[in-house]
């Protein structure tokens, strides 16, 4: 079944897939972010499956480019909805710390920190937030990198720390996605 087949996109291969998108198709939720590949999966989704997934994002995208980790969050949403999981049953949070913090910055702040380049993740973040994905920046990282709430893209929130955010979301039943 094609819906179940879409689930098993091997995310470990995401960087390689980013270079070769042959066979990938637009996703149903965010058609221009996070393309998905049909897969003949041997692991069917249980009926009524619901997902709560926390992404730990610490890598900075190449200035001006879309973060592969943000794209993976979009792909996760797209492929599961395509596989039959109602969008309301896909709960995703992206928790940023370290170098990845810069990808959450407003255009003017981002440009100052990246030789005038545009934030290539900005549109994807706005679309993901619009689709219900939550974005948090580690407050400890923010302090260390001199980032204020006013510097953040609309809809991005601040947490006490990435450690705290992960602990809170784990207590809420979220699994940690290591990709």
Secondary structure, DSSP 8 states (H G I E B T S, - for coil): -HHHHHHT--GGGHHHHHH--TTEE--SS-TTSS-EE----SS---TT--EEEEEEE-----TTS--HHHHHHHHHHHHHHHTT--GGGEEEEEEE-GGGGGGGB-HHHHHHHTTT---TTHHHHHHHHHTT-EEEEEHHHHHHTT--GGGB-TTEEEES-HHHHHHHHHHTT-EEE--
